[in-house]
Amino acid sequence: LSCLEALAREARWGVWAKLGRGTFRLAAVDPETQCISIMNNARGVANLAGWTVSDGEGFYTFTRSAIVNPGASVTICGAEYNPSLDRSELWLDEDHDAVCLLDPLGQLIDRKDW
């Protein structure tokens, strides 16, 4: 990253302005347990239907209605988003990886790297 790009990401300027400012955000990602928690940031109830989590290799889209109260979280684990435990699909690498949260329009809303 260039110095300016790093500053823009940190300050959430330009194309990074929307990160973490959507209805939902990534609350926690645990590669050891293969679990991802998504929190509702909105003031009212919100539905995760159509939202997607991805690690760039695989993805999981909430196809059913998943109503989440304000401030509450939904946690999904590998048995749900990757029942075959195929490492070429959505799989959280323990050493380094990234998980992205995409809204129903496919826009990046949040990202966690480790």
C-alpha positions in Angstrom: 0.0 0.0 0.0 1.1 3.5 -0.7 1.2 5.9 2.3 -1.7 7.8 0.9 -3.8 4.7 0.3 -3.1 3.5 3.9 -4.2 6.9 5.2 -7.4 6.9 3.1 -8.3 3.4 4.4 -7.7 4.4 8.0 -9.7 7.6 7.7 -12.3 5.9 5.5 -12.0 8.4 2.7 -13.0 7.9 -0.9 -13.8 4.3 -1.9 -13.2 3.2 1.7 -15.9 5.5 3.1 -18.5 2.8 3.2 -16.5 0.2 5.0 -18.1 -0.7 8.3 -20.9 1.8 7.8 -23.7 -0.4 6.5 -26.6 -2.0 8.2 -24.3 -5.0 9.2 -20.6 -5.3 10.0 -18.3 -8.2 10.8 -18.3 -8.4 14.5 -15.9 -11.3 14.9 -14.0 -13.9 12.8 -12.5 -16.9 14.4 -10.4 -19.1 12.1 -9.8 -21.7 14.9 -13.5 -22.5 15.2 -14.3 -21.5 11.5 -17.0 -19.0 12.8 -18.0 -15.6 11.5 -20.3 -13.2 13.5 -22.2 -10.5 11.8 -23.7 -7.6 13.8 -26.7 -5.4 13.0 -25.5 -1.8 13.3 -28.9 -0.3 12.4 -31.4 1.2 14.8 -34.1 -1.2 13.8 -34.4 -4.9 12.9 -32.6 -5.9 9.6 -32.6 -8.9 7.4 -29.4 -10.7 6.3 -31.2 -12.3 3.3 -29.0 -11.6 0.2 -25.9 -10.6 2.1 -22.7 -12.5 1.4 -19.5 -13.4 3.2 -16.4 -14.3 1.2 -12.7 -15.0 1.6 -12.0 -14.4 -2.1 -11.9 -18.1 -2.8 -15.4 -19.1 -1.7 -18.6 -17.5 -0.5 -21.7 -17.9 1.5 -24.9 -16.0 0.7 -27.8 -15.8 3.2 -30.6 -17.2 1.0 -33.2 -17.4 3.7 -34.7 -14.6 5.9 -32.4 -14.0 8.9 -34.0 -11.2 11.0 -31.4 -9.6 13.4 -32.4 -7.2 16.2 -30.5 -3.9 16.6 -27.1 -4.6 18.2 -27.5 -8.3 18.0 -25.3 -10.7 16.0 -25.7 -13.8 13.9 -22.9 -16.4 13.9 -22.4 -18.9 11.2 -19.7 -21.6 11.3 -18.1 -23.9 8.8 -20.8 -26.6 9.1 -23.3 -24.2 7.7 -21.3 -22.2 5.1 -19.0 -25.1 4.0 -20.5 -28.4 5.1 -18.0 -30.4 3.0 -15.1 -28.6 4.7 -13.5 -28.1 1.3 -10.5 -25.8 1.8 -10.9 -24.4 -1.8 -14.3 -23.0 -0.8 -15.0 -20.5 2.0 -12.4 -21.5 4.6 -10.7 -19.4 7.3 -7.0 -19.9 7.1 -5.5 -19.7 10.7 -2.3 -17.9 9.6 -3.5 -15.2 7.3 -6.7 -14.6 5.4 -9.4 -12.0 4.9 -13.2 -12.1 5.1 -15.4 -9.6 3.3 -19.0 -8.7 3.9 -21.0 -7.8 0.8 -24.5 -6.2 0.7 -27.2 -7.7 -1.6 -25.9 -5.4 -4.4 -22.4 -6.9 -4.1 -20.8 -3.8 -2.5 -18.1 -4.3 0.0 -19.4 -3.1 3.4 -16.8 -4.6 5.8 -13.6 -6.6 5.8 -11.4 -8.3 8.4 -7.8 -9.2 7.7 -5.4 -11.3 9.8 
